[in-house]
Amino acid sequence: MEQTPGDSVAAGIPGLGCAAVLLYRWTVVHERLTPAILSRAAAETGITEHESHRALDSLLDACLLQ
């Protein structure tokens, strides 16, 4: 699997990009992430809505969120 620019090496999970790391950190701080607050999380982390949906998919695929 080829990493794209912006993928986080520090995360240690191939394919988990910076947006996913930001979204995961936001979720840990706020103790939950629901579809209703995904746009708020995106705005507060500085990622786009599109990036937030892709990041959420990555986090679900990596079993970091359910």
FIDRENBA-996994 format. One line per 10 residues: number of its first residue (from 1); their letters; for each residue x, y, z of N, C-alpha, C, O. Coordinates in nm, 2 decimals. Layout:
<recs>
NUM	a	X/Y/Z/X/Y/Z/X/Y/Z/X/Y/Z ~ ...;
</recs>
This chain:
<recs>
1	meqtpgdsva	0.08/-0.12/0.00/0.00/0.00/0.00/0.09/0.12/0.00/0.18/0.14/0.09 ~ 0.07/0.21/-0.09/0.15/0.33/-0.11/0.09/0.44/-0.02/-0.03/0.46/-0.02 ~ 0.17/0.51/0.06/0.13/0.62/0.14/0.12/0.75/0.05/0.20/0.77/-0.04 ~ 0.02/0.83/0.08/0.00/0.96/0.01/0.06/1.07/0.09/0.09/1.05/0.21 ~ 0.09/1.18/0.03/0.15/1.29/0.10/0.05/1.33/0.22/-0.07/1.33/0.21 ~ 0.11/1.36/0.33/0.04/1.39/0.45/0.01/1.27/0.54/-0.04/1.28/0.65 ~ 0.04/1.15/0.49/0.02/1.03/0.58/0.12/1.04/0.70/0.23/1.09/0.69 ~ 0.07/1.00/0.81/0.15/1.01/0.93/0.23/0.89/0.96/0.18/0.78/0.98 ~ 0.36/0.91/0.96/0.46/0.81/0.99/0.45/0.79/1.14/0.47/0.67/1.19 ~ 0.43/0.89/1.22/0.43/0.89/1.36/0.32/0.80/1.42/0.33/0.74/1.52;
11	agipglgcaa	0.21/0.79/1.34/0.10/0.71/1.39/0.13/0.56/1.39/0.08/0.48/1.47 ~ 0.23/0.52/1.30/0.27/0.38/1.30/0.17/0.28/1.24/0.19/0.16/1.24 ~ 0.07/0.34/1.18/-0.03/0.25/1.11/-0.03/0.29/0.96/-0.07/0.40/0.93 ~ 0.01/0.20/0.87/0.01/0.24/0.73/-0.12/0.28/0.68/-0.23/0.22/0.71 ~ -0.12/0.39/0.60/-0.24/0.45/0.55/-0.32/0.54/0.64/-0.42/0.59/0.59 ~ -0.28/0.55/0.76/-0.35/0.64/0.85/-0.29/0.78/0.84/-0.18/0.80/0.89 ~ -0.36/0.87/0.78/-0.31/1.00/0.75/-0.32/1.10/0.86/-0.38/1.07/0.96 ~ -0.27/1.22/0.84/-0.27/1.32/0.94/-0.41/1.36/0.98/-0.44/1.38/1.10 ~ -0.50/1.36/0.88/-0.64/1.40/0.92/-0.70/1.29/1.01/-0.78/1.33/1.10 ~ -0.67/1.17/0.99/-0.72/1.06/1.08/-0.66/1.07/1.22/-0.73/1.05/1.32;
21	vllyrwtvvh	-0.54/1.11/1.23/-0.47/1.13/1.36/-0.54/1.25/1.43/-0.57/1.24/1.55 ~ -0.56/1.36/1.36/-0.63/1.47/1.42/-0.77/1.44/1.47/-0.81/1.48/1.58 ~ -0.84/1.37/1.38/-0.98/1.33/1.42/-0.98/1.23/1.54/-1.07/1.24/1.62 ~ -0.88/1.14/1.54/-0.88/1.05/1.65/-0.84/1.12/1.78/-0.90/1.10/1.89 ~ -0.75/1.21/1.78/-0.72/1.29/1.90/-0.84/1.37/1.94/-0.86/1.38/2.06 ~ -0.91/1.43/1.85/-1.03/1.51/1.89/-1.13/1.42/1.96/-1.19/1.46/2.06 ~ -1.15/1.30/1.90/-1.24/1.20/1.96/-1.20/1.16/2.10/-1.29/1.15/2.19 ~ -1.07/1.14/2.13/-1.03/1.11/2.26/-1.05/1.22/2.36/-1.10/1.20/2.47 ~ -1.02/1.34/2.32/-1.05/1.46/2.41/-1.20/1.48/2.44/-1.23/1.50/2.55 ~ -1.28/1.46/2.33/-1.42/1.48/2.35/-1.50/1.36/2.39/-1.62/1.36/2.41;
31	erltpailsr	-1.43/1.24/2.40/-1.49/1.12/2.45/-1.59/1.05/2.36/-1.65/0.95/2.39 ~ -1.61/1.11/2.24/-1.71/1.04/2.14/-1.70/1.11/2.01/-1.66/1.23/2.00 ~ -1.75/1.04/1.91/-1.76/1.10/1.78/-1.88/1.03/1.71/-1.89/0.91/1.69 ~ -1.98/1.11/1.68/-2.10/1.06/1.62/-2.12/1.13/1.48/-2.06/1.23/1.46 ~ -2.20/1.07/1.40/-2.22/1.14/1.27/-2.27/1.28/1.28/-2.24/1.37/1.20 ~ -2.35/1.31/1.39/-2.41/1.44/1.41/-2.30/1.54/1.44/-2.32/1.66/1.41 ~ -2.19/1.50/1.50/-2.08/1.60/1.54/-1.96/1.59/1.45/-1.86/1.65/1.48 ~ -1.96/1.51/1.35/-1.85/1.49/1.26/-1.81/1.63/1.20/-1.69/1.66/1.19 ~ -1.90/1.71/1.15/-1.87/1.84/1.09/-1.81/1.93/1.19/-1.72/2.01/1.16 ~ -1.85/1.93/1.32/-1.79/2.01/1.42/-1.65/1.97/1.45/-1.56/2.05/1.46;
41	aaaetgiteh	-1.63/1.84/1.45/-1.49/1.78/1.47/-1.40/1.83/1.36/-1.29/1.87/1.38 ~ -1.45/1.82/1.24/-1.37/1.86/1.12/-1.34/2.01/1.13/-1.22/2.05/1.11 ~ -1.43/2.09/1.17/-1.41/2.24/1.18/-1.31/2.27/1.29/-1.22/2.35/1.27 ~ -1.32/2.20/1.40/-1.23/2.23/1.51/-1.09/2.17/1.49/-0.99/2.22/1.55 ~ -1.07/2.08/1.40/-0.94/2.02/1.37/-0.88/2.09/1.25/-0.76/2.07/1.22 ~ -0.96/2.16/1.18/-0.90/2.23/1.06/-0.90/2.15/0.93/-0.83/2.18/0.84 ~ -0.97/2.03/0.94/-0.98/1.95/0.82/-1.11/1.97/0.75/-1.21/2.02/0.81 ~ -1.12/1.94/0.62/-1.24/1.96/0.54/-1.34/1.85/0.58/-1.30/1.75/0.63 ~ -1.46/1.87/0.54/-1.57/1.77/0.56/-1.53/1.64/0.48/-1.55/1.53/0.53 ~ -1.48/1.66/0.36/-1.44/1.54/0.28/-1.33/1.46/0.35/-1.33/1.34/0.36;
51	eshraldsll	-1.23/1.54/0.40/-1.12/1.47/0.47/-1.17/1.40/0.60/-1.12/1.30/0.63 ~ -1.27/1.46/0.66/-1.32/1.40/0.79/-1.39/1.27/0.76/-1.37/1.17/0.84 ~ -1.46/1.26/0.65/-1.52/1.13/0.61/-1.42/1.03/0.58/-1.43/0.91/0.61 ~ -1.32/1.07/0.50/-1.21/0.97/0.47/-1.13/0.93/0.59/-1.10/0.81/0.61 ~ -1.11/1.02/0.68/-1.04/0.99/0.81/-1.12/0.90/0.89/-1.06/0.81/0.95 ~ -1.25/0.92/0.90/-1.34/0.83/0.98/-1.33/0.69/0.92/-1.32/0.59/0.99 ~ -1.34/0.68/0.79/-1.33/0.55/0.72/-1.20/0.48/0.76/-1.19/0.36/0.79 ~ -1.09/0.55/0.76/-0.95/0.50/0.79/-0.95/0.45/0.94/-0.90/0.34/0.97 ~ -1.01/0.53/1.03/-1.01/0.49/1.17/-1.10/0.37/1.19/-1.07/0.28/1.28 ~ -1.21/0.36/1.12/-1.29/0.24/1.13/-1.22/0.12/1.08/-1.23/0.01/1.13;
61	dacllq	-1.16/0.13/0.96/-1.08/0.02/0.90/-0.97/-0.03/0.99/-0.94/-0.15/0.99 ~ -0.91/0.06/1.06/-0.80/0.03/1.15/-0.85/-0.02/1.29/-0.77/-0.05/1.38 ~ -0.98/-0.03/1.31/-1.04/-0.07/1.43/-1.01/0.02/1.55/-1.01/-0.02/1.66 ~ -0.98/0.15/1.52/-0.96/0.25/1.63/-1.08/0.31/1.68/-1.09/0.36/1.79 ~ -1.19/0.31/1.59/-1.32/0.35/1.63/-1.42/0.25/1.59/-1.39/0.17/1.50 ~ -1.54/0.25/1.65/-1.64/0.15/1.61/-1.77/0.23/1.60/-1.87/0.16/1.56;
</recs>
